[in-house]
């Protein structure tokens, strides 16, 4: 029987001609990642294995991203454990100020390529699947085993196919497609499954925009998100790739557990209401409710890329953040940060009254750099709005695309971006 | 030896941010994490939980962040196993890797209320509600998962495997 893209990648990594959903396999990994929250635990478990070296230091990356530059003594100690391990092992490491969020940093520097099996100790590792790789988020113990042996246990997941026909409307981008999709299938709609995205609406979409969709596969319970490799992928990969890549195409007779088809031209700008990424509504519905806000966050591994910042900047040009509202803008990597210094975006955001910072996950997970107080309300371009995610359990987070977030910062309430143009 | 303890019952989509909020992720210390277990969902949990107790929840338990600190906190709080209708996949992996047994059983979830006393046999997947004198059958563990639990988790399992190879 034919295999899907994901099944072909997994079969190639366990030396089998064929795998089927449900098969328990021991799978070779091409690349392993951990960050400053997950690495200390992974290193602690690694030490118990009786192994002294990682399987291949050029395939193990340690990326400080969550609490750096360190917010307190404990997080500084964690970052130190990771730094010392990276140094001891000769593993790939990026010092604070030279890095950024791993899910944007690693593919942009060519560390993960199409056809890879890539595991990372962070749920949003799935982001990189947009390159046609099998990218899977795991825990720290898994990362320790993968670092030590170059292998990991895996149950072969079924593949769900998502096809987006037609073209996107103005003010609708990849964030809206994925929020709409999660709203339809629910936060466990892709549990244990691969979400394979394709269709006309994705054809002209940049790899950066595609990453936003695979990023939020985690919010639908998915094991991996994947997109077929096309010219857009290759144009992104070719200049940066550090290894040879492999393109896997689905067999014509492969089996999908389900196929979901959407008319992208009918999908509206979408917002996820507190406290679930699956509680979605259109911006027109939400704008009617006159929801006043205290904070806006534009950034994260979901929407912290240059084109996200450009989208927000277009709306903020020559305007000011509303009184009594704070707007926090954080590029996802230092490469993007540097670009905003050169192209005037850093100045534009600062002139508009935003707090503009070097790359970090920052407020997305309520660690630091914009924690919410009780009763406060935030519009965020990130991926999760669970209770307590960005601060006090009684603070509310609305998830949206960068244009909606920028419009909210200017208006001081949730509005259609059209209203502030 | 079957596991035995009282039920703490929760609903759907209990995410790892409420199991252990990110503000406590600047440490990996199990006892410290246990002190904040379930804090944003059920602030009374830590005060009420007793060794051997069982967390029972409906669907998608453990969704969200991959933080292994979540099952570490639950285990260190004294919980002997988690029973749910379904688990988020990373939480499932993390728990089994740490030898915190997690079982899927719709009927046991529907048939158990907070405070009920349960007895769980991991080898067979049999669950008995001692308070209500009812019995349920969870999906049995595949052999590999049972081996993980018997070894005490993935690290010990792998350590032995590597030692055999050497």
HADDOCK unambig.tbl for C-alpha pairs under 7 A between the chains (distance, minus, plus):
assign (segid A and resid 37 and name CA) (segid B and resid 25 and name CA) 6.64 0.50 0.50
assign (segid A and resid 38 and name CA) (segid B and resid 67 and name CA) 6.80 0.50 0.50
assign (segid A and resid 41 and name CA) (segid B and resid 28 and name CA) 6.32 0.50 0.50
assign (segid A and resid 45 and name CA) (segid B and resid 155 and name CA) 6.71 0.50 0.50
assign (segid A and resid 49 and name CA) (segid B and resid 155 and name CA) 6.30 0.50 0.50
assign (segid A and resid 49 and name CA) (segid B and resid 159 and name CA) 4.82 0.50 0.50
assign (segid A and resid 50 and name CA) (segid B and resid 159 and name CA) 6.61 0.50 0.50
assign (segid A and resid 74 and name CA) (segid B and resid 26 and name CA) 5.41 0.50 0.50
assign (segid A and resid 74 and name CA) (segid B and resid 27 and name CA) 6.47 0.50 0.50
assign (segid A and resid 75 and name CA) (segid B and resid 26 and name CA) 4.84 0.50 0.50
assign (segid A and resid 121 and name CA) (segid B and resid 66 and name CA) 6.73 0.50 0.50
assign (segid A and resid 122 and name CA) (segid B and resid 65 and name CA) 6.88 0.50 0.50
assign (segid A and resid 122 and name CA) (segid B and resid 66 and name CA) 5.22 0.50 0.50
assign (segid A and resid 123 and name CA) (segid B and resid 65 and name CA) 5.39 0.50 0.50
assign (segid A and resid 123 and name CA) (segid B and resid 66 and name CA) 4.79 0.50 0.50
assign (segid A and resid 137 and name CA) (segid B and resid 66 and name CA) 6.90 0.50 0.50
assign (segid A and resid 138 and name CA) (segid B and resid 66 and name CA) 6.06 0.50 0.50
assign (segid A and resid 138 and name CA) (segid B and resid 90 and name CA) 5.59 0.50 0.50
assign (segid A and resid 139 and name CA) (segid B and resid 66 and name CA) 5.49 0.50 0.50
assign (segid A and resid 139 and name CA) (segid B and resid 67 and name CA) 6.27 0.50 0.50
assign (segid A and resid 139 and name CA) (segid B and resid 68 and name CA) 5.49 0.50 0.50
assign (segid A and resid 139 and name CA) (segid B and resid 90 and name CA) 6.62 0.50 0.50
assign (segid A and resid 139 and name CA) (segid B and resid 94 and name CA) 5.71 0.50 0.50
assign (segid A and resid 140 and name CA) (segid B and resid 68 and name CA) 6.19 0.50 0.50
assign (segid A and resid 141 and name CA) (segid B and resid 97 and name CA) 6.82 0.50 0.50
assign (segid A and resid 188 and name CA) (segid B and resid 60 and name CA) 6.20 0.50 0.50
assign (segid A and resid 191 and name CA) (segid B and resid 88 and name CA) 6.73 0.50 0.50
assign (segid A and resid 191 and name CA) (segid B and resid 89 and name CA) 6.99 0.50 0.50
assign (segid A and resid 192 and name CA) (segid B and resid 89 and name CA) 5.87 0.50 0.50
assign (segid A and resid 218 and name CA) (segid B and resid 64 and name CA) 6.91 0.50 0.50
assign (segid A and resid 219 and name CA) (segid B and resid 64 and name CA) 6.59 0.50 0.50
assign (segid A and resid 221 and name CA) (segid B and resid 88 and name CA) 6.18 0.50 0.50
assign (segid A and resid 365 and name CA) (segid B and resid 22 and name CA) 6.29 0.50 0.50
assign (segid A and resid 366 and name CA) (segid B and resid 22 and name CA) 6.42 0.50 0.50
assign (segid A and resid 366 and name CA) (segid B and resid 23 and name CA) 6.78 0.50 0.50
assign (segid A and resid 367 and name CA) (segid B and resid 22 and name CA) 6.01 0.50 0.50
assign (segid A and resid 367 and name CA) (segid B and resid 23 and name CA) 5.56 0.50 0.50
assign (segid A and resid 388 and name CA) (segid B and resid 18 and name CA) 6.92 0.50 0.50
assign (segid A and resid 388 and name CA) (segid B and resid 40 and name CA) 6.70 0.50 0.50
assign (segid A and resid 389 and name CA) (segid B and resid 17 and name CA) 6.13 0.50 0.50
assign (segid A and resid 393 and name CA) (segid B and resid 40 and name CA) 6.19 0.50 0.50
